[in-house]
Amino acid sequence: MSVEEELQVVEKIGTALAEMISVQGDMIKSLTEKVNAQQALILQLGENQKRLLTEITVGQHKTEAAQDNLFDTIVGAGGSSDNIRDIFMNMPKAVGKDRLRQLITAETLNGLNRECRRSESGMFLMYGTLIGAIRHAGFIPWDDDIDVGMRYADFARLYEYMTEEKDDEQSVRVQVSYNSRTRSVQCRAVSCDPSIPECGAFTDIYVLRYLTDSSEDTRRRLIAERQRLNERFGQLNDKYAELFAEKPEIEIPENAIILDRDCDISVYDEAAVEAAEIAREAEQRLIDMGMVSREAATDTLGHCIFTYDEEMELIRTDDVFPLAEAEFEGERYNIPRNYDEILGNVYGNYMSLPHDMHIGHSDIGLSYDELKAIYESARAANYNPE
């Protein structure tokens, strides 16, 4: 190849390289423009997200205000408490699995009520269940738990009665557990059918003590004792951290609770028995301090400090007794005679729509047919005409 031909080849290669560099430059320019556009889009999306969150917050407040205005408008035509109650009574009930879950839970209340009558132990509806009875004659549509109250002496009588050996079968039993998460001792009525506690259906029992007075000083001292107990339960949690990590709530054996029976402790029961002893010592401390009376009736009732009540709510005994009655899911139950005062102190205007309704219930992994079978079994267990 001549020198001239070699120069032509080199020139052609140079031209091709220049064209390639030009194309790559255009590609880089295009990619840069796309990246810039994406960054601008991301920034715009961020601004849109901020604006959307602001609009949601503002919209939520507007919705709550509109909800209040709508409710006031509906009620305003009549304005009477009967008119308001009619509105709530005609609200649609929960449906499907949610409704079955409610009805299964109601059967634990039904069974507990029967055992209370048999043992002559007073029980009355409280909190959301009491609101449901007054407003809806049953469950609040977006609720699925049940709360009742009992005086200490009534609960002790019921517990002793239900732990005795009897010929007839009970549909429910009383369970006392230590909850390491809330650092509290919980009393519940659960079904004797093992499939029912599995679906989360039970009745919470709030055990109330007579307090020597209702002063603010007493309430502050109760809160201080609750905080002291909180520390002791915290030490228990640390001691059995591995156990509570696996099972945060453990049942306390019958012979370790309230009735001062001798404890036959298994290795597994050690933590539960210690929790019961801590709670019993804390209550005895309140008695020794002259703040709590187990037997003698006083003007004031309050939660025992080992239940979960950081505010230490106080209730006038005259607002509870003598008890009245109300319907709940087709059955008649005792309620505090001055329920309006009690509910007003806890919830404010309980005859209005709440802003924090949680429509729907937690999915417990059971099908509609499975829940229906559980409900029919629970209903049959409670069908015992007296």
Residue pairs with C-beta under 8 A, 6 or more apart in sequence:
1 9
64 355
67 353
67 355
68 352
68 353
71 87
71 352
71 353
74 87
75 83
75 84
75 87
77 83
81 351
84 351
85 134
85 135
85 351
88 135
88 136
88 351
89 135
89 136
89 137
91 136
91 141
92 141
93 99
93 136
93 138
93 139
93 141
94 102
94 139
94 141
94 142
94 144
94 361
96 368
97 361
97 366
97 367
97 368
97 371
98 144
98 360
98 361
100 368
100 371
100 372
100 374
100 375
101 144
101 199
101 200
101 201
101 361
101 364
101 371
102 138
102 139
102 143
102 144
102 329
103 329
103 375
103 379
104 196
104 199
104 201
104 371
104 374
104 375
104 378
105 144
105 145
105 146
105 201
105 202
105 203
106 138
106 139
106 146
106 328
106 329
106 331
107 171
107 191
107 196
107 201
107 375
107 378
107 379
107 381
107 382
108 146
108 172
108 189
108 190
108 191
108 196
108 201
108 202
108 203
108 378
109 129
109 146
109 148
109 189
109 203
109 328
109 331
109 333
110 171
110 331
110 382
111 170
111 171
111 172
111 189
111 191
111 381
111 382
112 123
112 148
112 172
112 189
112 203
112 205
113 123
113 331
113 333
114 171
114 382
114 384
114 386
115 121
115 158
115 161
115 162
115 170
115 172
115 189
116 122
116 123
116 150
116 154
116 158
117 386
118 161
119 157
119 158
119 161
119 162
120 157
121 150
121 154
121 155
121 157
121 158
121 161
122 150
122 151
122 154
122 323
122 334
123 148
123 149
123 150
123 154
123 158
123 205
123 333
123 334
124 148
124 149
124 150
124 320
124 323
124 333
124 334
124 335
124 336
125 133
125 147
125 148
125 149
125 326
125 328
125 333
125 334
125 335
126 147
126 148
126 149
126 206
126 336
126 342
127 147
127 206
127 346
128 140
128 143
128 145
128 147
129 145
129 146
129 147
129 148
129 328
130 147
130 326
130 335
130 336
130 339
130 342
130 343
131 140
131 343
131 347
131 350
132 138
132 139
132 140
132 143
132 328
133 326
133 327
133 328
133 333
133 335
134 326
134 335
134 339
134 343
134 350
135 350
135 351
137 326
137 327
137 328
137 329
138 327
138 328
138 329
138 330
139 329
141 359
142 357
142 358
142 359
142 360
144 361
145 202
145 204
146 202
146 203
146 204
147 203
147 204
147 206
148 203
148 204
148 205
148 206
149 205
149 206
149 208
149 320
149 336
150 158
150 205
150 206
150 207
150 208
151 207
151 208
151 209
151 210
151 301
152 207
152 208
152 209
152 210
152 294
152 304
153 294
153 295
155 187
155 205
155 207
155 258
156 258
156 259
158 174
159 174
159 176
159 257
159 258
159 259
160 259
162 170
162 173
162 174
163 174
163 254
169 192
169 381
170 192
171 191
171 192
171 193
171 378
171 381
171 382
172 189
172 190
172 191
172 192
172 203
173 189
173 190
173 192
174 187
174 188
174 189
174 205
175 187
175 188
175 189
175 190
175 202
175 251
176 185
176 186
176 187
176 188
176 251
176 252
176 257
176 258
176 276
177 185
177 186
177 188
177 249
177 250
177 251
177 252
177 272
178 184
178 185
178 186
178 233
178 249
178 250
178 252
178 271
178 272
178 275
178 276
179 185
179 186
179 248
179 249
179 308
180 233
180 236
180 237
180 240
180 244
180 248
180 249
180 250
181 248
181 249
182 308
183 229
183 230
183 233
183 234
183 237
184 233
184 306
184 307
184 308
185 252
185 275
185 276
185 279
185 306
185 307
186 204
186 249
186 307
186 308
187 204
187 205
187 206
187 207
187 307
188 202
188 203
188 204
188 205
189 202
189 203
189 205
190 196
190 197
190 202
190 203
191 197
191 201
191 202
191 378
191 381
192 381
193 374
193 377
193 378
193 381
195 374
195 377
196 374
196 377
196 378
198 364
199 364
199 366
199 371
199 374
200 362
200 364
201 378
206 303
206 307
207 303
207 304
207 307
208 301
208 302
208 303
208 304
208 315
209 283
209 286
209 292
209 293
209 294
209 301
209 302
209 303
209 304
210 292
210 293
210 294
210 295
210 296
210 297
210 298
210 300
210 301
210 317
211 218
211 222
211 291
211 292
211 293
211 298
211 300
211 301
211 302
211 314
212 218
212 290
212 291
212 292
212 293
212 298
212 300
213 298
213 299
213 300
214 299
214 300
214 314
214 316
218 291
218 314
219 312
219 314
221 289
221 291
222 286
222 291
222 302
222 305
222 312
223 310
223 311
223 312
225 282
225 285
225 286
225 305
226 305
226 309
226 310
226 312
228 282
229 278
229 279
229 282
229 305
229 306
232 278
232 282
233 275
233 278
236 271
236 274
236 275
236 278
237 244
239 271
239 274
240 270
240 271
243 250
243 271
244 250
244 271
250 271
250 272
250 275
251 272
252 272
252 273
252 275
252 276
253 263
253 264
253 265
253 269
253 272
253 273
254 261
255 261
255 262
255 263
255 264
256 263
256 265
256 269
256 272
256 273
256 276
256 277
257 276
258 280
263 273
265 273
278 306
279 304
279 306
282 305
282 306
283 292
283 304
283 305
283 306
286 292
286 305
287 293
287 294
292 304
297 317
298 317
299 316
299 317
299 318
300 314
300 315
300 316
300 317
301 314
301 315
301 316
301 317
301 320
302 312
302 313
302 314
302 315
303 309
303 312
303 313
305 312
313 345
313 346
315 342
316 338
316 341
318 338
319 336
319 337
319 338
319 341
319 342
320 336
320 337
320 338
320 342
321 336
321 337
322 337
323 334
323 335
323 336
323 337
324 334
324 335
324 336
324 337
324 339
325 332
325 333
325 334
325 335
326 332
326 333
326 335
326 339
327 333
336 342
343 350
344 350
366 374
